[in-house]
Amino acid sequence: MSPLQKLREKIEQWKKKYEALQEENSTLKDELSAISQDKDSSQIIALKRELAEKDREIEKIITQVEALLL
């Protein structure tokens, strides 16, 4: 397998992970919105932390892909 093929496969893996994380973030945002209406602050705080972690994972993937493309 050539280095270019390996790179393409890795980018495709990251792309799939990125899309999955985006979907999960969307779900978390929806849950957060629903919970906000219930004013359950402990769940809101936990979901905000989880959402922030997923955002960091997405940013990490973007940074890795950008580094590979340069």
PDB file of N, CA, C, O and CB in Angstrom:
ATOM      1  N   MET A   1       0.857  -1.179   0.000  1.00  0.00           N
ATOM      2  CA  MET A   1       0.000   0.000   0.000  1.00  0.00           C
ATOM      3  C   MET A   1       0.900   1.239   0.000  1.00  0.00           C
ATOM      4  O   MET A   1       1.826   1.356   0.803  1.00  0.00           O
ATOM      5  CB  MET A   1      -0.973   0.000   1.237  1.00  0.00           C
ATOM      6  N   SER A   2       0.611   2.130  -0.892  1.00  0.00           N
ATOM      7  CA  SER A   2       1.442   3.320  -1.022  1.00  0.00           C
ATOM      8  C   SER A   2       1.143   4.312   0.104  1.00  0.00           C
ATOM      9  O   SER A   2       0.070   4.273   0.707  1.00  0.00           O
ATOM     10  CB  SER A   2       1.219   3.982  -2.392  1.00  0.00           C
ATOM     11  N   PRO A   3       2.095   5.193   0.379  1.00  0.00           N
ATOM     12  CA  PRO A   3       1.868   6.208   1.403  1.00  0.00           C
ATOM     13  C   PRO A   3       0.634   7.072   1.099  1.00  0.00           C
ATOM     14  O   PRO A   3      -0.086   7.475   2.012  1.00  0.00           O
ATOM     15  CB  PRO A   3       3.102   7.094   1.534  1.00  0.00           C
ATOM     16  N   LEU A   4       0.400   7.346  -0.171  1.00  0.00           N
ATOM     17  CA  LEU A   4      -0.761   8.147  -0.546  1.00  0.00           C
ATOM     18  C   LEU A   4      -2.056   7.411  -0.216  1.00  0.00           C
ATOM     19  O   LEU A   4      -3.018   8.022   0.251  1.00  0.00           O
ATOM     20  CB  LEU A   4      -0.714   8.494  -2.039  1.00  0.00           C
ATOM     21  N   GLN A   5      -2.083   6.113  -0.454  1.00  0.00           N
ATOM     22  CA  GLN A   5      -3.267   5.322  -0.125  1.00  0.00           C
ATOM     23  C   GLN A   5      -3.492   5.286   1.387  1.00  0.00           C
ATOM     24  O   GLN A   5      -4.624   5.390   1.860  1.00  0.00           O
ATOM     25  CB  GLN A   5      -3.128   3.894  -0.676  1.00  0.00           C
ATOM     26  N   LYS A   6      -2.395   5.137   2.138  1.00  0.00           N
ATOM     27  CA  LYS A   6      -2.495   5.141   3.602  1.00  0.00           C
ATOM     28  C   LYS A   6      -3.040   6.474   4.095  1.00  0.00           C
ATOM     29  O   LYS A   6      -3.885   6.526   4.989  1.00  0.00           O
ATOM     30  CB  LYS A   6      -1.121   4.859   4.243  1.00  0.00           C
ATOM     31  N   LEU A   7      -2.542   7.544   3.499  1.00  0.00           N
ATOM     32  CA  LEU A   7      -2.997   8.881   3.877  1.00  0.00           C
ATOM     33  C   LEU A   7      -4.482   9.041   3.571  1.00  0.00           C
ATOM     34  O   LEU A   7      -5.231   9.581   4.384  1.00  0.00           O
ATOM     35  CB  LEU A   7      -2.179   9.961   3.143  1.00  0.00           C
ATOM     36  N   ARG A   8      -4.901   8.578   2.414  1.00  0.00           N
ATOM     37  CA  ARG A   8      -6.311   8.667   2.041  1.00  0.00           C
ATOM     38  C   ARG A   8      -7.189   7.883   3.013  1.00  0.00           C
ATOM     39  O   ARG A   8      -8.253   8.350   3.420  1.00  0.00           O
ATOM     40  CB  ARG A   8      -6.518   8.153   0.613  1.00  0.00           C
ATOM     41  N   GLU A   9      -6.729   6.684   3.380  1.00  0.00           N
ATOM     42  CA  GLU A   9      -7.494   5.872   4.324  1.00  0.00           C
ATOM     43  C   GLU A   9      -7.591   6.556   5.680  1.00  0.00           C
ATOM     44  O   GLU A   9      -8.654   6.569   6.301  1.00  0.00           O
ATOM     45  CB  GLU A   9      -6.858   4.490   4.478  1.00  0.00           C
ATOM     46  N   LYS A  10      -6.480   7.124   6.136  1.00  0.00           N
ATOM     47  CA  LYS A  10      -6.466   7.807   7.429  1.00  0.00           C
ATOM     48  C   LYS A  10      -7.399   9.015   7.402  1.00  0.00           C
ATOM     49  O   LYS A  10      -8.144   9.249   8.353  1.00  0.00           O
ATOM     50  CB  LYS A  10      -5.033   8.244   7.797  1.00  0.00           C
ATOM     51  N   ILE A  11      -7.357   9.771   6.329  1.00  0.00           N
ATOM     52  CA  ILE A  11      -8.235  10.933   6.200  1.00  0.00           C
ATOM     53  C   ILE A  11      -9.693  10.488   6.185  1.00  0.00           C
ATOM     54  O   ILE A  11     -10.550  11.129   6.794  1.00  0.00           O
ATOM     55  CB  ILE A  11      -7.903  11.732   4.919  1.00  0.00           C
ATOM     56  N   GLU A  12      -9.968   9.401   5.496  1.00  0.00           N
ATOM     57  CA  GLU A  12     -11.343   8.878   5.451  1.00  0.00           C
ATOM     58  C   GLU A  12     -11.799   8.435   6.836  1.00  0.00           C
ATOM     59  O   GLU A  12     -12.949   8.662   7.210  1.00  0.00           O
ATOM     60  CB  GLU A  12     -11.444   7.699   4.461  1.00  0.00           C
ATOM     61  N   GLN A  13     -10.910   7.808   7.599  1.00  0.00           N
ATOM     62  CA  GLN A  13     -11.246   7.417   8.976  1.00  0.00           C
ATOM     63  C   GLN A  13     -11.552   8.654   9.818  1.00  0.00           C
ATOM     64  O   GLN A  13     -12.534   8.686  10.559  1.00  0.00           O
ATOM     65  CB  GLN A  13     -10.087   6.605   9.616  1.00  0.00           C
ATOM     66  N   TRP A  14     -10.703   9.667   9.695  1.00  0.00           N
ATOM     67  CA  TRP A  14     -10.913  10.896  10.462  1.00  0.00           C
ATOM     68  C   TRP A  14     -12.203  11.582  10.047  1.00  0.00           C
ATOM     69  O   TRP A  14     -12.923  12.135  10.878  1.00  0.00           O
ATOM     70  CB  TRP A  14      -9.732  11.852  10.282  1.00  0.00           C
ATOM     71  N   LYS A  15     -12.485  11.538   8.751  1.00  0.00           N
ATOM     72  CA  LYS A  15     -13.708  12.156   8.257  1.00  0.00           C
ATOM     73  C   LYS A  15     -14.933  11.475   8.853  1.00  0.00           C
ATOM     74  O   LYS A  15     -15.879  12.142   9.273  1.00  0.00           O
ATOM     75  CB  LYS A  15     -13.760  12.099   6.727  1.00  0.00           C
ATOM     76  N   LYS A  16     -14.915  10.139   8.889  1.00  0.00           N
ATOM     77  CA  LYS A  16     -16.029   9.398   9.475  1.00  0.00           C
ATOM     78  C   LYS A  16     -16.161   9.700  10.963  1.00  0.00           C
ATOM     79  O   LYS A  16     -17.270   9.876  11.467  1.00  0.00           O
ATOM     80  CB  LYS A  16     -15.846   7.893   9.257  1.00  0.00           C
ATOM     81  N   LYS A  17     -15.043   9.760  11.659  1.00  0.00           N
ATOM     82  CA  LYS A  17     -15.073  10.070  13.088  1.00  0.00           C
ATOM     83  C   LYS A  17     -15.585  11.491  13.303  1.00  0.00           C
ATOM     84  O   LYS A  17     -16.369  11.748  14.216  1.00  0.00           O
ATOM     85  CB  LYS A  17     -13.669   9.899  13.716  1.00  0.00           C
ATOM     86  N   TYR A  18     -15.135  12.406  12.456  1.00  0.00           N
ATOM     87  CA  TYR A  18     -15.579  13.799  12.539  1.00  0.00           C
ATOM     88  C   TYR A  18     -17.095  13.888  12.343  1.00  0.00           C
ATOM     89  O   TYR A  18     -17.779  14.591  13.086  1.00  0.00           O
ATOM     90  CB  TYR A  18     -14.847  14.665  11.484  1.00  0.00           C
ATOM     91  N   GLU A  19     -17.611  13.181  11.351  1.00  0.00           N
ATOM     92  CA  GLU A  19     -19.045  13.210  11.088  1.00  0.00           C
ATOM     93  C   GLU A  19     -19.821  12.597  12.245  1.00  0.00           C
ATOM     94  O   GLU A  19     -20.885  13.096  12.610  1.00  0.00           O
ATOM     95  CB  GLU A  19     -19.366  12.472   9.788  1.00  0.00           C
ATOM     96  N   ALA A  20     -19.298  11.517  12.827  1.00  0.00           N
ATOM     97  CA  ALA A  20     -19.954  10.890  13.977  1.00  0.00           C
ATOM     98  C   ALA A  20     -19.963  11.840  15.173  1.00  0.00           C
ATOM     99  O   ALA A  20     -20.956  11.938  15.894  1.00  0.00           O
ATOM    100  CB  ALA A  20     -19.247   9.568  14.351  1.00  0.00           C
ATOM    101  N   LEU A  21     -18.848  12.536  15.370  1.00  0.00           N
ATOM    102  CA  LEU A  21     -18.772  13.493  16.478  1.00  0.00           C
ATOM    103  C   LEU A  21     -19.721  14.668  16.258  1.00  0.00           C
ATOM    104  O   LEU A  21     -20.327  15.168  17.206  1.00  0.00           O
ATOM    105  CB  LEU A  21     -17.333  14.004  16.645  1.00  0.00           C
ATOM    106  N   GLN A  22     -19.845  15.102  15.021  1.00  0.00           N
ATOM    107  CA  GLN A  22     -20.785  16.185  14.728  1.00  0.00           C
ATOM    108  C   GLN A  22     -22.214  15.749  15.048  1.00  0.00           C
ATOM    109  O   GLN A  22     -22.985  16.513  15.629  1.00  0.00           O
ATOM    110  CB  GLN A  22     -20.675  16.616  13.248  1.00  0.00           C
ATOM    111  N   GLU A  23     -22.555  14.543  14.674  1.00  0.00           N
ATOM    112  CA  GLU A  23     -23.892  14.018  14.955  1.00  0.00           C
ATOM    113  C   GLU A  23     -24.117  13.915  16.468  1.00  0.00           C
ATOM    114  O   GLU A  23     -25.179  14.272  16.978  1.00  0.00           O
ATOM    115  CB  GLU A  23     -24.083  12.632  14.285  1.00  0.00           C
ATOM    116  N   GLU A  24     -23.106  13.426  17.163  1.00  0.00           N
ATOM    117  CA  GLU A  24     -23.215  13.313  18.617  1.00  0.00           C
ATOM    118  C   GLU A  24     -23.346  14.691  19.261  1.00  0.00           C
ATOM    119  O   GLU A  24     -24.114  14.873  20.206  1.00  0.00           O
ATOM    120  CB  GLU A  24     -21.995  12.575  19.191  1.00  0.00           C
ATOM    121  N   ASN A  25     -22.596  15.655  18.744  1.00  0.00           N
ATOM    122  CA  ASN A  25     -22.705  17.028  19.259  1.00  0.00           C
ATOM    123  C   ASN A  25     -24.110  17.571  19.042  1.00  0.00           C
ATOM    124  O   ASN A  25     -24.673  18.228  19.919  1.00  0.00           O
ATOM    125  CB  ASN A  25     -21.670  17.949  18.578  1.00  0.00           C
ATOM    126  N   SER A  26     -24.663  17.300  17.893  1.00  0.00           N
ATOM    127  CA  SER A  26     -26.020  17.759  17.606  1.00  0.00           C
ATOM    128  C   SER A  26     -27.010  17.152  18.592  1.00  0.00           C
ATOM    129  O   SER A  26     -27.897  17.838  19.101  1.00  0.00           O
ATOM    130  CB  SER A  26     -26.419  17.403  16.166  1.00  0.00           C
ATOM    131  N   THR A  27     -26.851  15.878  18.849  1.00  0.00           N
ATOM    132  CA  THR A  27     -27.720  15.196  19.811  1.00  0.00           C
ATOM    133  C   THR A  27     -27.554  15.796  21.201  1.00  0.00           C
ATOM    134  O   THR A  27     -28.535  16.039  21.905  1.00  0.00           O
ATOM    135  CB  THR A  27     -27.414  13.688  19.843  1.00  0.00           C
ATOM    136  N   LEU A  28     -26.311  16.031  21.586  1.00  0.00           N
ATOM    137  CA  LEU A  28     -26.051  16.612  22.902  1.00  0.00           C
ATOM    138  C   LEU A  28     -26.642  18.017  23.022  1.00  0.00           C
ATOM    139  O   LEU A  28     -27.180  18.387  24.066  1.00  0.00           O
ATOM    140  CB  LEU A  28     -24.546  16.654  23.172  1.00  0.00           C
ATOM    141  N   LYS A  29     -26.537  18.783  21.959  1.00  0.00           N
ATOM    142  CA  LYS A  29     -27.114  20.125  21.981  1.00  0.00           C
ATOM    143  C   LYS A  29     -28.628  20.061  22.136  1.00  0.00           C
ATOM    144  O   LYS A  29     -29.221  20.858  22.863  1.00  0.00           O
ATOM    145  CB  LYS A  29     -26.744  20.889  20.705  1.00  0.00           C
ATOM    146  N   ASP A  30     -29.247  19.107  21.446  1.00  0.00           N
ATOM    147  CA  ASP A  30     -30.694  18.930  21.579  1.00  0.00           C
ATOM    148  C   ASP A  30     -31.067  18.537  22.998  1.00  0.00           C
ATOM    149  O   ASP A  30     -32.024  19.061  23.569  1.00  0.00           O
ATOM    150  CB  ASP A  30     -31.199  17.875  20.593  1.00  0.00           C
ATOM    151  N   GLU A  31     -30.300  17.606  23.562  1.00  0.00           N
ATOM    152  CA  GLU A  31     -30.557  17.186  24.944  1.00  0.00           C
ATOM    153  C   GLU A  31     -30.374  18.356  25.904  1.00  0.00           C
ATOM    154  O   GLU A  31     -31.163  18.548  26.829  1.00  0.00           O
ATOM    155  CB  GLU A  31     -29.626  16.024  25.341  1.00  0.00           C
ATOM    156  N   LEU A  32     -29.333  19.123  25.671  1.00  0.00           N
ATOM    157  CA  LEU A  32     -29.066  20.277  26.527  1.00  0.00           C
ATOM    158  C   LEU A  32     -30.208  21.277  26.460  1.00  0.00           C
ATOM    159  O   LEU A  32     -30.625  21.830  27.478  1.00  0.00           O
ATOM    160  CB  LEU A  32     -27.752  20.950  26.126  1.00  0.00           C
ATOM    161  N   SER A  33     -30.698  21.499  25.278  1.00  0.00           N
ATOM    162  CA  SER A  33     -31.816  22.419  25.098  1.00  0.00           C
ATOM    163  C   SER A  33     -33.048  21.921  25.850  1.00  0.00           C
ATOM    164  O   SER A  33     -33.730  22.696  26.521  1.00  0.00           O
ATOM    165  CB  SER A  33     -32.137  22.591  23.603  1.00  0.00           C
ATOM    166  N   ALA A  34     -33.327  20.622  25.734  1.00  0.00           N
ATOM    167  CA  ALA A  34     -34.489  20.053  26.417  1.00  0.00           C
ATOM    168  C   ALA A  34     -34.324  20.121  27.926  1.00  0.00           C
ATOM    169  O   ALA A  34     -35.273  20.423  28.648  1.00  0.00           O
ATOM    170  CB  ALA A  34     -34.710  18.605  25.980  1.00  0.00           C
ATOM    171  N   ILE A  35     -33.139  19.844  28.390  1.00  0.00           N
ATOM    172  CA  ILE A  35     -32.893  19.852  29.833  1.00  0.00           C
ATOM    173  C   ILE A  35     -32.917  21.279  30.374  1.00  0.00           C
ATOM    174  O   ILE A  35     -33.354  21.516  31.500  1.00  0.00           O
ATOM    175  CB  ILE A  35     -31.544  19.182  30.155  1.00  0.00           C
ATOM    176  N   SER A  36     -32.450  22.216  29.575  1.00  0.00           N
ATOM    177  CA  SER A  36     -32.450  23.615  30.020  1.00  0.00           C
ATOM    178  C   SER A  36     -33.850  24.059  30.388  1.00  0.00           C
ATOM    179  O   SER A  36     -34.040  24.857  31.306  1.00  0.00           O
ATOM    180  CB  SER A  36     -31.879  24.532  28.932  1.00  0.00           C
ATOM    181  N   GLN A  37     -34.806  23.549  29.684  1.00  0.00           N
ATOM    182  CA  GLN A  37     -36.183  23.909  29.978  1.00  0.00           C
ATOM    183  C   GLN A  37     -36.622  23.331  31.319  1.00  0.00           C
ATOM    184  O   GLN A  37     -37.498  23.891  31.976  1.00  0.00           O
ATOM    185  CB  GLN A  37     -37.109  23.424  28.863  1.00  0.00           C
ATOM    186  N   ASP A  38     -36.030  22.232  31.725  1.00  0.00           N
ATOM    187  CA  ASP A  38     -36.360  21.606  33.007  1.00  0.00           C
ATOM    188  C   ASP A  38     -35.569  22.209  34.167  1.00  0.00           C
ATOM    189  O   ASP A  38     -35.869  21.950  35.333  1.00  0.00           O
ATOM    190  CB  ASP A  38     -36.102  20.111  32.936  1.00  0.00           C
ATOM    191  N   LYS A  39     -34.579  22.999  33.847  1.00  0.00           N
ATOM    192  CA  LYS A  39     -33.745  23.684  34.841  1.00  0.00           C
ATOM    193  C   LYS A  39     -33.020  22.715  35.783  1.00  0.00           C
ATOM    194  O   LYS A  39     -32.867  22.996  36.972  1.00  0.00           O
ATOM    195  CB  LYS A  39     -34.600  24.635  35.656  1.00  0.00           C
ATOM    196  N   ASP A  40     -32.583  21.591  35.250  1.00  0.00           N
ATOM    197  CA  ASP A  40     -31.812  20.622  36.035  1.00  0.00           C
ATOM    198  C   ASP A  40     -30.333  20.943  35.846  1.00  0.00           C
ATOM    199  O   ASP A  40     -29.699  20.427  34.926  1.00  0.00           O
ATOM    200  CB  ASP A  40     -32.133  19.138  35.604  1.00  0.00           C
ATOM    201  N   SER A  41     -29.788  21.781  36.701  1.00  0.00           N
ATOM    202  CA  SER A  41     -28.451  22.330  36.493  1.00  0.00           C
ATOM    203  C   SER A  41     -27.345  21.278  36.497  1.00  0.00           C
ATOM    204  O   SER A  41     -26.368  21.443  35.766  1.00  0.00           O
ATOM    205  CB  SER A  41     -28.162  23.349  37.546  1.00  0.00           C
ATOM    206  N   SER A  42     -27.446  20.225  37.267  1.00  0.00           N
ATOM    207  CA  SER A  42     -26.366  19.235  37.284  1.00  0.00           C
ATOM    208  C   SER A  42     -26.266  18.510  35.946  1.00  0.00           C
ATOM    209  O   SER A  42     -25.161  18.242  35.474  1.00  0.00           O
ATOM    210  CB  SER A  42     -26.586  18.221  38.416  1.00  0.00           C
ATOM    211  N   GLN A  43     -27.389  18.192  35.335  1.00  0.00           N
ATOM    212  CA  GLN A  43     -27.359  17.561  34.017  1.00  0.00           C
ATOM    213  C   GLN A  43     -26.871  18.540  32.966  1.00  0.00           C
ATOM    214  O   GLN A  43     -26.142  18.153  32.053  1.00  0.00           O
ATOM    215  CB  GLN A  43     -28.745  17.028  33.639  1.00  0.00           C
ATOM    216  N   ILE A  44     -27.253  19.780  33.077  1.00  0.00           N
ATOM    217  CA  ILE A  44     -26.806  20.802  32.128  1.00  0.00           C
ATOM    218  C   ILE A  44     -25.289  20.930  32.180  1.00  0.00           C
ATOM    219  O   ILE A  44     -24.628  20.969  31.142  1.00  0.00           O
ATOM    220  CB  ILE A  44     -27.474  22.166  32.432  1.00  0.00           C
ATOM    221  N   ILE A  45     -24.749  20.994  33.371  1.00  0.00           N
ATOM    222  CA  ILE A  45     -23.300  21.121  33.531  1.00  0.00           C
ATOM    223  C   ILE A  45     -22.597  19.905  32.938  1.00  0.00           C
ATOM    224  O   ILE A  45     -21.596  20.053  32.236  1.00  0.00           O
ATOM    225  CB  ILE A  45     -22.926  21.284  35.022  1.00  0.00           C
ATOM    226  N   ALA A  46     -23.105  18.706  33.209  1.00  0.00           N
ATOM    227  CA  ALA A  46     -22.488  17.484  32.673  1.00  0.00           C
ATOM    228  C   ALA A  46     -22.544  17.466  31.154  1.00  0.00           C
ATOM    229  O   ALA A  46     -21.564  17.105  30.503  1.00  0.00           O
ATOM    230  CB  ALA A  46     -23.185  16.235  33.237  1.00  0.00           C
ATOM    231  N   LEU A  47     -23.679  17.852  30.583  1.00  0.00           N
ATOM    232  CA  LEU A  47     -23.807  17.861  29.126  1.00  0.00           C
ATOM    233  C   LEU A  47     -22.923  18.935  28.499  1.00  0.00           C
ATOM    234  O   LEU A  47     -22.359  18.723  27.426  1.00  0.00           O
ATOM    235  CB  LEU A  47     -25.265  18.083  28.723  1.00  0.00           C
ATOM    236  N   LYS A  48     -22.800  20.069  29.149  1.00  0.00           N
ATOM    237  CA  LYS A  48     -21.909  21.117  28.630  1.00  0.00           C
ATOM    238  C   LYS A  48     -20.467  20.632  28.616  1.00  0.00           C
ATOM    239  O   LYS A  48     -19.728  20.896  27.668  1.00  0.00           O
ATOM    240  CB  LYS A  48     -22.027  22.403  29.475  1.00  0.00           C
ATOM    241  N   ARG A  49     -20.067  19.923  29.670  1.00  0.00           N
ATOM    242  CA  ARG A  49     -18.709  19.375  29.712  1.00  0.00           C
ATOM    243  C   ARG A  49     -18.501  18.362  28.585  1.00  0.00           C
ATOM    244  O   ARG A  49     -17.477  18.376  27.901  1.00  0.00           O
ATOM    245  CB  ARG A  49     -18.434  18.716  31.081  1.00  0.00           C
ATOM    246  N   GLU A  50     -19.477  17.493  28.407  1.00  0.00           N
ATOM    247  CA  GLU A  50     -19.375  16.482  27.364  1.00  0.00           C
ATOM    248  C   GLU A  50     -19.336  17.132  25.983  1.00  0.00           C
ATOM    249  O   GLU A  50     -18.567  16.713  25.117  1.00  0.00           O
ATOM    250  CB  GLU A  50     -20.547  15.498  27.456  1.00  0.00           C
ATOM    251  N   LEU A  51     -20.150  18.135  25.783  1.00  0.00           N
ATOM    252  CA  LEU A  51     -20.168  18.854  24.518  1.00  0.00           C
ATOM    253  C   LEU A  51     -18.823  19.543  24.263  1.00  0.00           C
ATOM    254  O   LEU A  51     -18.309  19.514  23.145  1.00  0.00           O
ATOM    255  CB  LEU A  51     -21.307  19.886  24.510  1.00  0.00           C
ATOM    256  N   ALA A  52     -18.267  20.150  25.285  1.00  0.00           N
ATOM    257  CA  ALA A  52     -16.964  20.805  25.139  1.00  0.00           C
ATOM    258  C   ALA A  52     -15.884  19.787  24.783  1.00  0.00           C
ATOM    259  O   ALA A  52     -15.008  20.072  23.967  1.00  0.00           O
ATOM    260  CB  ALA A  52     -16.585  21.550  26.434  1.00  0.00           C
ATOM    261  N   GLU A  53     -15.941  18.609  25.388  1.00  0.00           N
ATOM    262  CA  GLU A  53     -14.974  17.552  25.088  1.00  0.00           C
ATOM    263  C   GLU A  53     -15.099  17.106  23.632  1.00  0.00           C
ATOM    264  O   GLU A  53     -14.091  16.916  22.951  1.00  0.00           O
ATOM    265  CB  GLU A  53     -15.177  16.349  26.033  1.00  0.00           C
ATOM    266  N   LYS A  54     -16.315  16.943  23.161  1.00  0.00           N
ATOM    267  CA  LYS A  54     -16.525  16.542  21.775  1.00  0.00           C
ATOM    268  C   LYS A  54     -16.034  17.639  20.822  1.00  0.00           C
ATOM    269  O   LYS A  54     -15.458  17.339  19.776  1.00  0.00           O
ATOM    270  CB  LYS A  54     -18.019  16.235  21.522  1.00  0.00           C
ATOM    271  N   ASP A  55     -16.257  18.893  21.178  1.00  0.00           N
ATOM    272  CA  ASP A  55     -15.758  19.999  20.363  1.00  0.00           C
ATOM    273  C   ASP A  55     -14.231  19.955  20.281  1.00  0.00           C
ATOM    274  O   ASP A  55     -13.653  20.203  19.222  1.00  0.00           O
ATOM    275  CB  ASP A  55     -16.227  21.353  20.942  1.00  0.00           C
ATOM    276  N   ARG A  56     -13.579  19.638  21.408  1.00  0.00           N
ATOM    277  CA  ARG A  56     -12.116  19.534  21.404  1.00  0.00           C
ATOM    278  C   ARG A  56     -11.660  18.375  20.517  1.00  0.00           C
ATOM    279  O   ARG A  56     -10.659  18.495  19.810  1.00  0.00           O
ATOM    280  CB  ARG A  56     -11.583  19.346  22.842  1.00  0.00           C
ATOM    281  N   GLU A  57     -12.384  17.259  20.548  1.00  0.00           N
ATOM    282  CA  GLU A  57     -12.041  16.127  19.690  1.00  0.00           C
ATOM    283  C   GLU A  57     -12.171  16.502  18.218  1.00  0.00           C
ATOM    284  O   GLU A  57     -11.322  16.139  17.404  1.00  0.00           O
ATOM    285  CB  GLU A  57     -12.934  14.922  20.009  1.00  0.00           C
ATOM    286  N   ILE A  58     -13.215  17.217  17.884  1.00  0.00           N
ATOM    287  CA  ILE A  58     -13.414  17.655  16.496  1.00  0.00           C
ATOM    288  C   ILE A  58     -12.282  18.574  16.073  1.00  0.00           C
ATOM    289  O   ILE A  58     -11.735  18.422  14.980  1.00  0.00           O
ATOM    290  CB  ILE A  58     -14.774  18.372  16.332  1.00  0.00           C
ATOM    291  N   GLU A  59     -11.928  19.513  16.916  1.00  0.00           N
ATOM    292  CA  GLU A  59     -10.837  20.437  16.593  1.00  0.00           C
ATOM    293  C   GLU A  59      -9.521  19.684  16.415  1.00  0.00           C
ATOM    294  O   GLU A  59      -8.719  20.029  15.547  1.00  0.00           O
ATOM    295  CB  GLU A  59     -10.690  21.503  17.694  1.00  0.00           C
ATOM    296  N   LYS A  60      -9.299  18.657  17.233  1.00  0.00           N
ATOM    297  CA  LYS A  60      -8.079  17.860  17.124  1.00  0.00           C
ATOM    298  C   LYS A  60      -8.036  17.158  15.768  1.00  0.00           C
ATOM    299  O   LYS A  60      -6.995  17.136  15.111  1.00  0.00           O
ATOM    300  CB  LYS A  60      -7.994  16.824  18.275  1.00  0.00           C
ATOM    301  N   ILE A  61      -9.148  16.593  15.354  1.00  0.00           N
ATOM    302  CA  ILE A  61      -9.212  15.912  14.058  1.00  0.00           C
ATOM    303  C   ILE A  61      -8.964  16.900  12.931  1.00  0.00           C
ATOM    304  O   ILE A  61      -8.216  16.604  12.000  1.00  0.00           O
ATOM    305  CB  ILE A  61     -10.577  15.221  13.870  1.00  0.00           C
ATOM    306  N   ILE A  62      -9.579  18.060  13.005  1.00  0.00           N
ATOM    307  CA  ILE A  62      -9.386  19.083  11.968  1.00  0.00           C
ATOM    308  C   ILE A  62      -7.915  19.481  11.887  1.00  0.00           C
ATOM    309  O   ILE A  62      -7.366  19.614  10.793  1.00  0.00           O
ATOM    310  CB  ILE A  62     -10.263  20.328  12.254  1.00  0.00           C
ATOM    311  N   THR A  63      -7.281  19.669  13.033  1.00  0.00           N
ATOM    312  CA  THR A  63      -5.881  20.044  13.069  1.00  0.00           C
ATOM    313  C   THR A  63      -5.009  18.961  12.448  1.00  0.00           C
ATOM    314  O   THR A  63      -4.071  19.261  11.710  1.00  0.00           O
ATOM    315  CB  THR A  63      -5.444  20.318  14.499  1.00  0.00           C
ATOM    316  N   GLN A  64      -5.320  17.694  12.749  1.00  0.00           N
ATOM    317  CA  GLN A  64      -4.547  16.595  12.186  1.00  0.00           C
ATOM    318  C   GLN A  64      -4.709  16.512  10.677  1.00  0.00           C
ATOM    319  O   GLN A  64      -3.730  16.296   9.961  1.00  0.00           O
ATOM    320  CB  GLN A  64      -4.961  15.283  12.823  1.00  0.00           C
ATOM    321  N   VAL A  65      -5.906  16.676  10.194  1.00  0.00           N
ATOM    322  CA  VAL A  65      -6.138  16.634   8.755  1.00  0.00           C
ATOM    323  C   VAL A  65      -5.436  17.798   8.073  1.00  0.00           C
ATOM    324  O   VAL A  65      -4.807  17.622   7.030  1.00  0.00           O
ATOM    325  CB  VAL A  65      -7.643  16.663   8.446  1.00  0.00           C
ATOM    326  N   GLU A  66      -5.539  18.979   8.657  1.00  0.00           N
ATOM    327  CA  GLU A  66      -4.856  20.140   8.075  1.00  0.00           C
ATOM    328  C   GLU A  66      -3.351  19.918   8.030  1.00  0.00           C
ATOM    329  O   GLU A  66      -2.696  20.288   7.056  1.00  0.00           O
ATOM    330  CB  GLU A  66      -5.176  21.412   8.876  1.00  0.00           C
ATOM    331  N   ALA A  67      -2.800  19.315   9.078  1.00  0.00           N
ATOM    332  CA  ALA A  67      -1.355  19.060   9.105  1.00  0.00           C
ATOM    333  C   ALA A  67      -0.950  18.076   8.005  1.00  0.00           C
ATOM    334  O   ALA A  67       0.107  18.219   7.389  1.00  0.00           O
ATOM    335  CB  ALA A  67      -0.932  18.514  10.485  1.00  0.00           C
ATOM    336  N   LEU A  68      -1.788  17.095   7.771  1.00  0.00           N
ATOM    337  CA  LEU A  68      -1.479  16.126   6.721  1.00  0.00           C
ATOM    338  C   LEU A  68      -1.575  16.740   5.323  1.00  0.00           C
ATOM    339  O   LEU A  68      -0.855  16.338   4.409  1.00  0.00           O
ATOM    340  CB  LEU A  68      -2.416  14.932   6.825  1.00  0.00           C
ATOM    341  N   LEU A  69      -2.449  17.694   5.172  1.00  0.00           N
ATOM    342  CA  LEU A  69      -2.653  18.285   3.858  1.00  0.00           C
ATOM    343  C   LEU A  69      -1.620  19.345   3.512  1.00  0.00           C
ATOM    344  O   LEU A  69      -1.505  19.741   2.352  1.00  0.00           O
ATOM    345  CB  LEU A  69      -4.020  18.880   3.781  1.00  0.00           C
ATOM    346  N   LEU A  70      -0.869  19.809   4.500  1.00  0.00           N
ATOM    347  CA  LEU A  70       0.138  20.841   4.223  1.00  0.00           C
ATOM    348  C   LEU A  70       1.428  20.254   3.743  1.00  0.00           C
ATOM    349  O   LEU A  70       2.376  20.989   3.467  1.00  0.00           O
ATOM    350  CB  LEU A  70       0.396  21.672   5.445  1.00  0.00           C
TER     351      LEU A  70
END
